[in-house]
Amino acid sequence: MKGHFLIIGILVLVVSVLITLNIFFQQSLQMEIAGQFNEQQYLISKSIAENIGEYIHFLKEDVLSIVSILSKMDINNKNDFEWLAKDVIRKKITIKTTLLILNSRGNIVFMQGERNSHYPVPSEILKQTKGLSSGSVNILETPSTLHITATVYKQNMLKNIIVLSVRINDIANHFITDTSTSEDPQSGNYVCLLDKNGNLLYHPPQQSMVEKNIRNADSTCFKCHLNFELEEMIIEGKTKNNNKYIAPFNQDKILAFSKVDINNLLWTVIVSAPYSEVTRTTQQSMKFYSYLIISILITTILVSTALIAFNKKRIQANEIAKRQKAMEKYAIELEEQVSTRTEELLTEKEKLNTIVSTIGAGIILFNKQGEIQWANQMIKDMSGSDVVGTTCDELYSKCEIIGPYSLKNDVETVIMSNLFGKKGKYFQVITAPVKGESGEIYAHIQLIQDVTEIKKMEEQMTTSEKLASIGRLAAGIAHEIGNPLTSIFSFVQILREIEQEEFKKDSLKTISFHINRISEILKQLSGFSKMPIGEPNLCKINDVIETSINLIQYDKKAKDIDINEALSPALPDVTVDCNQLSQVFVNLILNAIDAMPNGGELTVRSFVKENNIVVQFKDQGIGIPKENLIKIFDPFYTTKEKGTGLGLAVSYNIIEKMNGTLTVESEVNKGSTFNITIPIKRRSDT
């Protein structure tokens, strides 16, 4: 197989060498043809220049003959002048000329030819001619005409001025043969005539350029020229006497020139043709040969490729037959291995499913975009639906918990509440990254476990520790306060017995009641860590509310407080400790009064809701900041300067032991609302 490719490679190399040689030969041949053509151009330009020079020489000889005759003879009539013009001026070349004989003052004595085309004679010609010595000839140029002038002297006196004029265009038309093969000015084939200053005297392809200077050419001059750089070099004599020039690059021009140099007359005959046109035939033939070689190469490659492909198919057929037998054997072995591995995978899958199902926690697999790709049955039970295909945002709130994990490699654990819309529930969320083979993180897995009971146990343990501390503190406080309180109570009893005025009796009764309350609080405080259940009895909630309100009506802080009662008359009786319940109501009323230092309104409501009695205390006080709401039921937490932080803690424990709840809703500067719910118990239940 490698041998076939080697043969094709050698063929490609050989053909490439042939093409390279063909290109080199083509370029060499083109340069040779261009050189031969350039030599012919030079011969043409030289012939034209010599003919023009010889003709101008003839004109000079004719003028000198006329000067010689006039200097020896007196010719004064028209017939003699006509004879002179007819016999002296040679008629070998049929180019129209104009003969003009002037007297010494410059007046015309005789004229033969076209007057309107050349005359009157410019004063500059007369001025230059009068200065000539006898027997001298001067050649003068005007833009379109060549003037050959001489003077006739007799006895050292100027007698006549001879002017023989001929059109430059007539000279060029007679001696210059246009070698252009195309009438299109853009073809580039032309013969032109330039004077020594660069003025274009003759240019058949584009007559509008005649009399223009190539150094100041405008856009109309470039229909058959890319530029005049080479022509300018010829005029300026920078060609180092080389009359032939080949410019295959940039200008695409083959050019030859010869000069006409007589007296002060210096003309340049330029013959030019495009390089590309001269070598076009060679290029076409070389292209044909190149295409032929390429065709041979392609044909050879195709035939070789076909043979190689045929041979390759034969070899492949043999190889396929051998491999097929080996594959059949290997397929049988592979099938047996796949069957074994499948059984092992199924066993492992069952083990994994059993572990995941019995783990007692929810498991979620989600990608970096938060899309859930897999979840176990526990998550479906927690959320109440199949969550695969949904996003983390749809599953539970605070889904931003996954945000920081996109760039982390470690495992993090957080405690979250109220997931899946379950209020009062706490969940432990463990998030770990899932990495690919290269170590990049492409997904995360979460383990979600309900830890509500554990959280409650922690709270209870914390509360128990606080209560134990309070108990130790309260025992000392109760001992120190108990003795003075006993003396005060005794004196109050004595005063009640001897006092006759009704108002003072009522006041002493109120004092006695509060002393009893203080005594009860001290008892409760001394055993705070082991809060007694009390003595439950049948109790009317509305009566306890009114009694509690009456207890604080003489308090100085309550003077500016309006207490509104909205008590439902249909409240059933409940079995609770009335004294402890009154203690809770008084604490809440006093707290509401403290929250309204500038006065306000306190609304007390009672009603039945869902088999519970609800007692509501709503004030218009300063409110409680949101961040403090979770702390107000903690022992010793207070915002008052003289507060102990025990009132709400004791009240909370009392209501909790009645199987009720004490909650609060508050907004800063808008007031607070404390809600007490007590379950209704029938007499038959007690």
C-alpha positions in Angstrom: 0.0 0.0 0.0 2.8 2.4 0.9 4.5 1.6 -2.5 1.4 2.8 -4.4 1.5 6.1 -2.6 5.2 6.4 -3.2 4.6 6.0 -7.0 1.9 8.6 -7.0 4.2 10.9 -5.0 7.0 10.5 -7.6 4.5 11.2 -10.4 3.4 14.4 -8.7 7.0 15.5 -8.1 7.9 14.8 -11.8 4.9 16.7 -13.1 5.6 19.6 -10.6 9.2 19.8 -12.0 7.8 19.8 -15.6 5.4 22.6 -14.7 8.1 24.6 -13.0 10.4 24.2 -16.0 7.6 25.1 -18.3 7.0 28.3 -16.4 10.7 29.1 -16.4 10.9 28.4 -20.1 7.8 30.5 -20.8 9.4 33.5 -19.0 12.7 33.1 -20.8 10.9 32.8 -24.2 8.8 35.8 -23.4 11.8 37.9 -22.6 13.5 36.7 -25.8 10.5 37.6 -27.9 10.2 40.9 -26.2 13.9 41.6 -26.9 13.5 40.8 -30.6 10.4 42.9 -30.8 12.2 45.7 -29.0 15.0 45.5 -31.5 12.5 45.9 -34.4 11.0 48.9 -32.6 14.4 50.5 -32.4 15.0 49.9 -36.1 11.6 51.5 -36.9 12.3 54.5 -34.6 15.8 54.9 -36.1 14.5 54.8 -39.7 11.8 57.3 -38.9 14.3 59.6 -37.2 16.8 59.4 -40.1 14.1 60.1 -42.7 12.9 63.1 -40.8 16.4 64.4 -40.3 17.3 63.9 -44.0 14.1 65.7 -45.0 14.9 68.7 -42.7 18.4 68.7 -44.2 16.9 68.9 -47.7 14.8 71.8 -46.6 18.0 73.6 -45.3 19.7 72.9 -48.6 16.8 74.4 -50.5 16.8 77.5 -48.4 20.6 77.9 -48.9 20.1 77.5 -52.7 17.5 80.3 -52.7 19.9 82.5 -50.6 22.7 81.8 -53.0 20.6 82.8 -56.0 19.2 85.9 -54.5 22.6 87.1 -53.3 23.9 86.9 -57.0 20.8 88.0 -58.9 18.3 90.8 -58.7 14.8 89.3 -58.7 12.1 91.8 -58.4 9.0 90.5 -60.3 6.6 87.8 -59.5 7.5 85.6 -62.4 11.1 85.4 -61.3 10.0 84.5 -57.8 7.7 81.8 -59.1 10.6 80.4 -61.2 12.8 80.4 -58.2 10.3 78.6 -56.0 9.5 76.1 -58.7 12.9 75.1 -59.8 15.0 75.6 -56.7 12.8 73.9 -54.1 12.9 70.1 -54.6 9.7 68.2 -55.0 11.0 64.8 -54.1 8.7 64.5 -51.1 5.0 65.5 -51.4 4.8 67.5 -48.1 3.1 70.9 -48.3 5.5 73.8 -47.6 5.1 77.5 -47.5 7.9 79.8 -49.0 8.0 83.4 -47.8 10.4 86.0 -49.1 10.5 89.3 -47.0 12.4 92.5 -47.6 14.7 94.1 -45.0 11.8 95.8 -43.4 9.9 92.6 -42.9 7.3 93.2 -45.6 6.3 90.2 -47.8 7.8 90.3 -51.3 6.7 86.9 -52.4 4.8 84.0 -50.8 4.0 80.5 -52.1 1.8 78.1 -50.0 -1.1 78.4 -47.4 -1.0 81.8 -45.9 -3.7 81.4 -43.3 -2.0 78.4 -41.7 1.4 79.9 -41.0 1.2 83.7 -41.3 1.6 86.5 -40.4 5.1 85.5 -39.4 5.6 85.9 -35.6 7.8 88.8 -34.7 10.0 86.5 -32.7 11.0 84.6 -35.9 11.8 87.9 -37.7 13.8 89.1 -34.7 15.9 85.9 -34.5 16.3 85.7 -38.3 17.6 89.3 -38.8 20.5 88.5 -36.6 21.8 85.6 -38.8 24.9 86.0 -40.9 24.8 85.5 -44.6 24.9 81.8 -45.5 23.6 80.7 -42.1 20.3 78.8 -41.6 18.2 78.8 -38.4 15.5 76.3 -37.5 12.7 77.6 -35.3 9.7 75.7 -33.8 6.2 76.9 -33.0 3.7 74.6 -31.4 2.5 73.3 -34.8 5.0 74.5 -37.4 8.7 74.2 -38.2 10.3 77.3 -39.7 13.7 77.2 -41.6 15.0 80.8 -42.0 18.0 82.5 -43.6 19.1 86.0 -44.7 20.3 87.4 -48.0 23.0 90.2 -47.9 24.3 92.3 -50.7 27.2 94.6 -50.1 26.9 93.8 -46.4 23.3 95.1 -46.5 20.3 93.0 -45.5 18.3 92.6 -48.6 15.9 89.7 -48.1 14.7 87.2 -45.3 13.8 83.7 -46.5 11.3 81.6 -44.4 10.4 78.1 -45.5 7.7 76.6 -43.2 6.2 73.2 -42.9 3.6 71.7 -40.5 5.1 69.3 -38.0 2.0 67.1 -38.3 2.5 66.8 -42.1 6.1 65.7 -41.5 5.0 63.1 -39.0 2.1 61.8 -41.1 4.5 61.3 -44.0 7.4 59.6 -42.2 5.8 57.9 -39.3 3.8 54.7 -39.9 1.4 53.9 -37.0 2.4 50.4 -35.8 -0.7 50.0 -33.5 -2.8 47.0 -34.3 -5.8 48.4 -32.5 -7.7 51.7 -32.8 -8.4 51.6 -29.1 -6.2 54.2 -27.3 -6.0 51.8 -24.3 -4.4 49.1 -26.4 -1.0 50.7 -25.8 0.4 50.4 -29.4 1.6 53.8 -30.7 4.4 55.9 -32.3 4.8 59.4 -30.9 7.0 62.5 -31.5 8.3 64.6 -28.6 10.3 67.8 -28.6 13.2 68.5 -26.3 10.9 70.2 -23.7 8.5 67.2 -23.5 5.8 68.6 -25.6 3.9 66.0 -27.6 4.1 66.9 -31.3 2.5 63.8 -32.7 0.3 61.1 -31.2 -2.2 59.4 -33.5 -4.0 57.2 -30.8 -5.1 60.3 -28.9 -4.9 63.6 -30.9 -6.2 65.6 -27.9 -2.8 65.1 -26.2 -0.9 66.9 -29.0 0.8 70.1 -27.9 0.5 69.0 -24.2 3.5 68.5 -22.0 4.0 65.0 -20.6 5.3 66.5 -17.3 2.0 68.3 -16.8 -0.3 65.5 -18.0 -3.9 65.5 -16.7 -6.4 62.7 -16.4 -7.3 62.8 -20.1 -3.7 61.8 -21.0 -3.9 58.4 -19.2 -6.2 56.5 -21.5 -3.3 54.7 -23.1 -0.6 55.3 -20.5 -0.2 54.3 -16.9 2.4 57.0 -16.5 5.1 59.0 -18.4 8.0 58.1 -16.1 10.0 56.4 -18.9 9.3 59.1 -21.5 10.5 61.7 -19.0 13.7 59.8 -18.5 14.3 59.8 -22.3 13.7 63.5 -22.6 16.0 64.3 -19.7 18.7 62.0 -21.1 18.8 59.6 -18.1 18.7 56.4 -20.2 22.5 56.1 -20.5 22.4 56.1 -24.3 20.2 52.9 -24.3 17.7 53.3 -27.1 15.7 50.2 -26.1 13.8 49.5 -22.9 11.6 46.6 -21.7 9.4 47.1 -18.8 7.4 43.9 -18.2 6.5 44.9 -14.7 4.6 47.9 -13.4 4.3 49.7 -16.7 3.7 46.7 -19.0 5.6 48.4 -21.8 8.2 47.7 -24.5 9.7 50.9 -25.9 12.4 52.0 -28.3 13.4 55.6 -29.4 15.7 57.5 -31.7 16.5 61.2 -31.8 16.4 63.8 -34.6 19.2 66.3 -33.8 19.8 69.1 -36.4 21.1 72.5 -35.3 19.1 73.4 -32.2 16.3 71.1 -33.2 16.0 67.9 -31.0 13.0 65.6 -31.5 12.5 62.1 -30.1 10.7 59.4 -32.0 9.2 56.8 -29.6 7.7 53.4 -30.7 5.8 51.6 -27.9 3.8 48.5 -27.4 2.3 46.6 -24.4 4.5 43.8 -23.1 1.5 41.6 -22.4 0.2 41.9 -26.0 3.6 41.0 -27.5 3.9 37.9 -25.3 0.2 37.0 -25.5 0.7 34.2 -28.0 3.5 32.7 -26.0 1.5 32.8 -22.9 -1.5 31.1 -24.5 0.7 28.3 -25.9 2.4 27.9 -22.5 -0.9 27.8 -20.8 -2.0 25.1 -23.2 1.1 23.0 -22.4 0.6 23.6 -18.7 -3.0 22.5 -18.9 -2.0 19.5 -20.9 0.6 18.5 -18.3 -1.9 19.0 -15.5 -4.4 16.9 -17.3 -1.9 14.1 -17.7 -1.1 14.4 -14.0 -4.8 14.3 -13.0 -5.5 11.3 -15.3 -2.5 9.5 -13.9 -3.5 10.1 -10.4 -7.1 9.0 -11.1 -6.0 5.8 -12.8 -3.5 5.1 -10.0 -6.1 5.8 -7.4 -8.6 3.5 -9.1 -6.1 0.7 -9.2 -5.1 1.3 -5.6 -8.7 1.4 -4.5 -9.5 -1.9 -6.4 -6.5 -3.5 -4.8 -7.4 -2.1 -1.4 -10.9 -3.5 -1.6 -9.5 -6.9 -2.4 -7.2 -6.8 0.6 -9.9 -5.4 2.8 -12.3 -8.2 1.9 -9.7 -10.7 3.1 -9.1 -8.8 6.2 -12.9 -8.4 6.9 -13.3 -12.2 6.6 -10.6 -12.8 9.2 -11.8 -10.1 11.5 -15.4 -11.3 11.3 -14.4 -14.6 12.7 -12.5 -13.0 15.5 -15.3 -10.5 16.2 -17.9 -13.4 16.5 -15.7 -15.0 19.1 -15.1 -11.8 20.9 -18.8 -10.9 20.7 -19.7 -14.1 22.5 -17.1 -13.4 25.3 -18.2 -9.8 25.5 -21.9 -10.8 25.8 -21.1 -13.1 28.7 -19.1 -10.3 30.4 -21.9 -7.8 29.9 -24.4 -10.1 31.4 -22.2 -10.6 34.5 -21.6 -6.9 34.9 -25.3 -6.1 34.4 -26.2 -8.5 37.2 -23.6 -6.9 39.4 -24.8 -3.4 38.6 -28.4 -4.3 39.3 -27.4 -5.7 42.7 -25.4 -2.5 43.5 -28.3 -0.4 42.2 -30.8 -2.2 44.5 -28.4 -1.7 47.4 -28.1 2.0 46.6 -31.8 2.5 46.2 -32.4 0.8 49.6 -29.8 3.0 51.3 -31.3 6.2 49.6 -34.8 5.2 50.5 -34.1 4.4 54.1 -31.7 7.2 54.9 -34.5 9.3 56.4 -33.5 12.5 54.5 -34.2 14.1 51.2 -31.5 14.1 48.5 -31.4 16.5 45.5 -28.9 16.7 42.6 -28.9 20.0 40.7 -26.6 21.6 38.1 -25.0 25.0 38.2 -28.1 26.7 36.9 -30.2 25.3 39.8 -32.1 22.8 37.7 -33.0 19.6 39.6 -31.7 16.5 37.8 -32.6 13.8 40.4 -34.4 13.6 43.7 -35.2 10.6 46.0 -38.6 9.7 47.3 -38.2 11.6 50.6 -37.9 14.9 48.7 -41.1 14.0 46.8 -42.9 13.3 50.1 -41.6 16.6 51.6 -42.6 18.7 48.7 -45.8 16.8 47.7 -44.8 16.4 44.0 -42.2 15.1 41.6 -39.5 17.9 41.6 -37.3 16.5 38.8 -37.0 18.9 35.9 -38.0 21.9 38.0 -35.7 24.6 39.4 -34.5 25.1 43.0 -36.5 28.4 43.1 -39.7 26.5 42.5 -39.0 23.9 45.2 -38.4 26.2 48.2 -37.6 29.8 49.0 -34.2 31.2 49.8 -32.8 29.1 46.9 -29.8 31.6 46.8 -28.2 29.2 49.3 -26.8 27.4 46.2 -25.2 30.6 44.8 -21.9 30.5 46.7 -21.4 26.8 46.0 -20.7 27.3 42.3 -17.1 28.3 43.1 -16.5 26.3 46.3 -14.9 22.8 46.7 -15.9 22.2 50.3 -19.0 20.9 52.0 -21.2 23.4 53.9 -24.1 22.9 56.3 -26.8 25.4 57.1 -30.1 25.3 59.1 -33.1 26.7 57.3 -36.7 27.1 58.4 -40.1 27.0 56.6 -38.9 25.0 53.6 -41.6 23.5 51.3 -44.2 25.9 52.9 -44.0 24.1 56.3 -44.1 26.8 59.0 -42.4 26.1 62.3 -40.2 23.4 60.8 -36.4 23.4 60.8 -34.3 21.6 58.2 -30.6 20.9 58.0 -29.3 21.4 54.5 -25.9 19.9 53.6 -24.5 20.9 50.2 -21.5 19.2 48.5 -19.9 19.7 45.1 -19.9 17.0 42.4 -16.7 17.0 40.3 -15.8 15.7 36.9 -12.7 13.7 35.8 -10.6 16.9 35.4 -11.7 18.2 38.9 -14.1 20.9 37.7 -17.4 21.3 39.5 -20.4 20.5 37.3 -23.2 19.9 39.8 -24.1 19.9 43.5 -25.9 17.5 45.8 -28.0 18.5 48.8 -29.0 16.4 51.8 -32.1 17.9 53.5 -33.1 16.5 56.9 -36.0 17.6 59.2 -34.3 18.6 62.5 -37.4 20.3 64.1 -37.4 18.0 67.1 -33.7 18.3 67.6 -34.1 22.1 67.4 -36.9 22.1 69.9 -34.9 19.9 72.3 -32.0 22.3 72.0 -34.3 25.2 72.8 -35.7 23.3 75.7 -32.3 22.6 77.1 -31.3 26.2 76.7 -34.5 27.3 78.5 -33.9 24.7 81.2 -30.4 26.1 81.8 -31.8 29.6 81.9 -34.6 28.6 84.3 -32.1 26.8 86.6 -30.0 29.9 86.8 -33.2 31.9 87.5 -34.2 29.5 90.2 -30.9 29.9 92.0 -31.1 33.6 91.8 -34.8 33.7 92.7 -34.3 31.7 95.9 -32.0 34.4 97.3 -34.4 37.2 96.1 -37.4 35.6 97.7 -35.7 35.3 101.0 -34.5 38.9 101.1 -37.9 40.3 100.0 -40.1 37.9 101.9 -39.4 39.2 105.4 -40.1 42.9 104.7 -43.1 42.0 102.6 -44.6 40.0 105.6 -44.2 43.1 107.8 -45.9 45.3 105.2 -48.7 42.8 104.8 -49.3 42.8 108.6 -49.5 46.6 108.9 -51.9 46.7 105.9 -54.2 44.2 107.6 -54.1 46.3 110.8 -54.9 49.5 108.9 -57.8 47.8 107.1 -59.3 46.8 110.4 -59.2 50.2 112.0 -59.9 52.3 108.9 -63.5 53.6 108.5 -63.3 55.7 105.4 -64.6 53.8 102.4 -62.0 55.1 99.8 -59.1 54.3 102.1 -60.5 50.8 102.8 -60.7 50.2 99.0 -57.2 51.5 98.6 -55.9 49.2 101.4 -57.7 46.3 99.8 -56.0 47.0 96.5 -52.6 47.2 98.3 -53.3 43.9 100.1 -54.2 42.3 96.8 -51.0 43.4 95.2 -49.0 42.3 98.2 -50.5 38.9 97.8 -49.6 39.0 94.1 -46.0 39.9 95.0 -46.0 37.0 97.4 -47.3 34.6 94.7 -44.7 35.9 92.2 -41.9 35.4 94.8 -43.2 31.8 95.3 -43.2 31.3 91.6 -39.8 32.9 91.2 -38.3 30.8 93.9 -39.4 27.7 92.0 -39.0 29.1 88.5 -37.0 26.1 87.2 -39.8 23.8 88.4 -42.8 26.0 87.5 -45.9 24.6 89.4 -48.9 23.7 87.4 -51.1 25.6 89.8 -54.7 24.7 90.9 -56.9 24.5 87.9 -60.6 25.4 88.4 -63.5 26.4 86.3 -62.8 30.0 85.1 -64.7 32.7 83.2 -62.1 34.4 81.0 -64.1 37.7 80.7 -64.2 38.0 84.5 -60.5 37.4 84.8 -59.9 40.2 82.2 -62.1 42.7 84.0 -60.5 41.9 87.4 -57.1 42.4 85.9 -58.1 45.7 84.4 -59.6 46.9 87.7 -56.3 46.0 89.5 -54.3 48.6 87.5 -56.9 51.4 87.2 -55.4 53.3 90.1 -51.8 53.1 88.7 -50.5 56.6 87.9 -49.2 55.4 84.4 -52.7 54.4 83.4 -54.2 57.9 83.8 -53.8 58.8 80.1 -54.7 55.4 78.7 -58.1 54.6 77.3 -58.9 50.9 77.8 -61.6 49.6 75.4 -63.1 46.2 76.0 -64.6 44.1 73.2 -65.4 40.9 75.0 -67.5 38.1 73.5 -70.3 37.1 75.8 -70.4 33.6 74.3 -67.1 32.5 75.7 -67.3 29.0 77.3 -65.8 28.3 80.7 -62.3 26.8 80.8 -60.4 24.9 83.5 -57.2 26.8 84.2 -55.5 28.5 87.2 -57.3 31.9 87.3 -54.7 33.5 89.5 -51.9 32.6 87.1 -54.0 33.7 84.1 -54.7 37.0 85.8 -51.0 37.4 86.4 -50.4 37.0 82.7 -53.2 39.6 81.8 -51.8 42.1 84.3 -48.3 41.7 82.9 -49.5 42.3 79.3 -51.6 45.3 80.3 -48.7 46.9 82.3 -46.4 46.3 79.3 -48.9 48.0 77.0 -49.1 51.0 79.3 -45.3 51.3 79.5 -45.2 51.2 75.6 -47.5 54.3 75.5 -45.6 56.9 77.7 -47.6 59.8 76.0 -51.0 58.1 76.3 -53.0 56.1 73.9 -55.6 53.5 73.5 -55.5 49.8 74.6 -58.0 47.4 73.1 -58.8 44.1 74.8 -60.7 41.5 72.8 -61.9 38.0 73.5 -63.5 35.6 71.0 -63.6 32.0 70.0 -61.6 30.7 67.0 -61.2 27.1 65.9 -62.0 25.5 69.3 -59.7 28.0 71.1 -60.4 31.1 73.2 -58.4 34.0 71.9 -57.6 37.0 74.1 -56.0 39.9 72.3 -54.2 43.0 73.8 -53.6 45.7 71.1 -51.8 48.9 72.0 -50.8 52.1 70.1 -47.3 52.2 71.6 -43.8 52.5 70.2 -43.7 48.9 68.9 -40.9 46.3 68.9 -38.1 46.2 66.3 -38.3 43.1 64.1 -34.9 41.8 65.1 -36.0 41.8 68.8 -39.3 39.9 68.4 -37.5 36.5 68.9 -35.9 37.6 72.1 -38.7 39.2 74.1 -39.8 35.9 75.7 -36.3 35.1 76.9 -35.6 35.5 80.7 -33.9 38.7 81.7 -34.3 40.3 78.2 -35.7 43.7 78.6 -35.6 47.2 76.9 -36.8 49.0 80.0 -34.4 50.9 82.2 -35.8 49.4 85.4 -37.2 46.1 84.0 -36.2 42.7 85.1 -37.0 40.8 81.9 -39.1 38.2 83.8 -42.6 39.3 83.1 -43.0 38.0 79.5 -40.8 34.9 80.3 -43.1 33.9 83.2 -46.2 34.7 81.2 -45.0 32.6 78.3 -44.3 29.6 80.6 -47.7 30.0 82.3 -49.6 29.9 79.0 -47.5 27.1 77.7 -48.3 24.9 80.7 -52.0 25.6 79.9 -51.3 24.0 76.5 -51.8 27.5 74.9 -49.7 29.9 72.9 -48.5 33.4 73.5 -47.5 35.3 70.3 -46.8 38.8 69.3 -47.2 41.0 66.2 -45.5 44.4 66.2 -44.5 47.3 64.0 -42.2 50.2 65.1 -44.2 53.4 65.9 -47.5 51.6 65.1 -48.0 49.4 68.2 -48.0 45.8 69.2 -50.6 43.0 69.5 -50.2 40.1 71.9 -52.4 37.1 71.2 -53.2 34.4 73.8 -54.9 31.2 72.7 -56.2 28.8 75.3 -57.7 25.5 74.2 -61.4 24.9 75.2 -61.9 22.0 77.6 -65.4 20.7 78.5 -66.2 19.7 82.1 -66.4 16.1 81.1 -62.7 16.4 80.0 -61.5 17.5 83.4 
